[in-house]
Amino acid sequence: MPRTRTPVVPGWFTAEGEEFRLLGTRCRVCRSVFFPREDSFCRNPGCAGTELDEVPLSRRGRVWSYTDGRYRPPAPYVSDPGVEWRPYTLIAVELAAERIVVLGQGAPGVTVADLAVGMEVEAVPGVLNEDAEHIWTTWNWRPVKRGAPRAEERS
């Protein structure tokens, strides 16, 4: 039986593929952008706005900070204790257009040795976990190859 691709958190990113994007919300009053999304009220303390629109966020940003996880987190993190633990990379990325920092895991194979503060990375589809019924999808950050065209330049 085929497994269903299921977002870990529905509404935080678009479907798989070339146009993969993180989804945030923007306040209609002050124009502040939020990720994770906010659907009830503006989180800007100086704004009383309650109307927020979904907006696709920039696919690319610059590394603001990074680290690696070298220990097995406790429950409810999904981890098979019978499988050898492999470190993973966490990357905080500043999206210049939105002026926000978004945290996410590095794409498979990306280590702290591959990263530097200020380097350009892009959001790509990722898999957080798999079970008998689902492939739990998320986003990952991947370094952009030098000379690679920006998404808006490929169209």
Secondary structure, DSSP 8 states (H G I E B T S, - for coil): ---EEEESSTTSB--SSTT--BEEEEETTT--EESS--SSS---TT-----EEEEE--SEEEEEEEEEE-S---TTS---TTS----EEEEEEEETTTTEEEEEEE-TT--GGG--TT-EEEEEEEEEEE-SSEEEEEEEEEE--TT---HHHH-
